[in-house]
Amino acid sequence: MDDMDSTATESLTTELPAGKALGTIYLGGGCFWCTEAVFSGLKGVESVVSGYAGGHTLNPTYDDICSSDTGHAEVIQVRYDEQQISTATLLKIFFATHDPTTLNRQGNDIGTQYRSVIFYTTPEQQACAEQIMAELRSSGVTPVTQLKPAPVFYPAEAYHQQFYARNPFQGYCNAVIPPKLNKLRLYFSECLSDSRH
């Protein structure tokens, strides 16, 4: 954890009044409108914030990262109650709701900002991701997902936050996100909050 930036590590685990702890992990699986929509409705997920991570420029904007020159990926910051949802479950949902086998691409979204990436904040998260990726490989799936310590996370502009919830009929969202949510309901229905059934 020494090579993680302090910005990323300051909220790794937050103690809650009841003695529970929140974990934090950063996931990139294409457009963050899609990943945010998937993870926002899970039991035990306290917050999902869309943003940018993994690049070499400070305070990137959406226009900056769309150039594919900044090195940043579109990611979501997921803060979750580890007593209600495990890291393993989060990662299984992550791998099931995007294509981890395409390099720098998800469907028609092409560029390094759309790469598949996991930025972990604890050794346990790293080990869990390594195990799940090994299981995928043994089943014949070859993920190109990057696995790295969490770098600085930059929250995206306000209009990107909860984008699908506010714009469910926007053309891109309406075409790309419902199939992911259907897969979520089909395979992980027990993980959905009451509002998502």
N, C-alpha and C positions, 0 to 999 in steps of 0.2 A: 504494500500500500504506500510505500515511500514515494513512488513515482506518480501518485495521483495528486492532482492539484487541490489546494485547500478549498476552493470553491465547490468542488465536487464532493469533498469528504465531510464538509461541515454538517451535512444533514444525512449522513449515512444511516444512522439509527437514532430515532427520536424516542425517548422514553415517554410513555403515555401514563396518565394518572393511575390506571388500573394495573400497572406493572407490565403491560404489553409493550412491544417495541415495533416501530415501523422500519421496514427495510426499504432501500432505494436501489433501483436498477434502471439502466438506460437501454432502450431497445430501438433499433432501426430496422424497419422492414418495408422500405418504400416510402410512399407519401405519408407524412405523419397525420394527415386527416384520417387515413384508414386505420392506422395502428391505434390512434387515440379513440376512435369509435369502438374498436374491439375491446380495449382494456378498461374503458370508462364504466362499463356496466357489470364488472365482476365483483362478487362478494369479497370483502377484505381489501379491495383497492381503495385507498383513501383519497388519492389525487393522481391525475394524469395531466402532465404539462407538455405541450409540443415545443420543440426547440431544436437547437443545432449543437453538435459536438464532434470532436475528433479532427478538427482542422487546425490551420496555422495562422488564421487571422483573428484579430480581436473584434468582439462585438459585431459579428456578421449580421447582415440583413437577409431577408428572403431573396431579394434581387442578387445579392452577393453570392449566395450559395447556389443559385440556379445557374451560375456561370460554370460550375464544376471546378473552379480555380482555387477555392478556399480550402478544400480538403474536408470540409464539414459534411456530416451526414444529417439528414432529417431524422430526428429521434424523438422518443417520448421519455419523459422522466416518470417512472411509476413508483409511487410510495404506497406500501402495502403492509397490512397487519399479518405478520408471519404466523399468527395463531389461527387465522381464518383462511389464508391461501398460501400455499408453499411456493418457494422459488421454482421447484420442479414443475408444478402445475402452470405457473406463469409462463415458463419456457416452453412447455408442451403446447400451450395455446399459441405462443409466438410462432413456433415452427409450423403449426397446423394452419395458420391464417396468413401466411405469406410463402413465397417460393424461395427457400434458402439455397437453391442450386444455381441461380442465375447471377452472374457477376455484374454488379453495378446496374441492376435492372429489376423492375417489377412490372411485368406487362409492357405497356407502352411508355412507362416512365423510365427513361434511360439517363444515366449519369452517376457519378460517384456519390452524389448526395442521396441516392436511392439504394445504396448498398445494404446488405444484410449485416448487422453488427449488434453485438452485445457488449455493453460497457458495464463491467461488474464493479461493485464497491466492497465486496468481502471475498476472502478466499473460499468461503462456502459456496457463494454464487458461482465463482470460477469453476470449482470442482463439479458442481451440479451441471453447468453448461457443458463442460468437457464430457461428462458421462452421457448426457442426452445426445450430443453430437456423435459420440462413439456408437451409441445405439442406432442412430440414423444410418451411419456408415455400414454397420453390420446388417442392416435391413435393405441395403442397396441404394440408399439415398446419399448423395455426396454433397454435403453443405459447403458453401463457400463463405459462410458466415464468419466474420472477424470476431475474435474474442479478445478484448483488451481491458486494461484498468480504466476506470472512469476518468476522463479528462474534464476540462472546464465545460460546463453546460450553460448555454445561452438560451433563455426562454425566447420563443418566437414572438412575433408581433401579436398584439391582442386579437386581431381579426382572425388569426389562425386557431385560437383556443376554442375548443368545443365546436369546431367548424361544422361537423356533420349534424350535431344536435340542433344547430341554428339554421342549417341550410340543407335539409334532407332531400330536397328536390333539385338541388344544383346538379347539372348534367353529369359531371365527373363522379360526384359522390353517389348519385343514384345508380350509376352503371357499375361502379367498382366495389362499393362498401356492402350493399345488401348480400351478395354471395358470401362474403367473409362472415357476416353476422349469422347467416343461415348455417354455415359450417360450425360456428360457435354454438348455436342452439342445438344442433344435431349431436355434436360430440362432447360438449362440455356444459350441458344444461344445468347440471348440479352446481356449477360455479357462477351462474348468473344471479345478479341481485333481483329482487322481486319485480322491480320496474322493467326488467328486460325480458321476462318470460312471455 
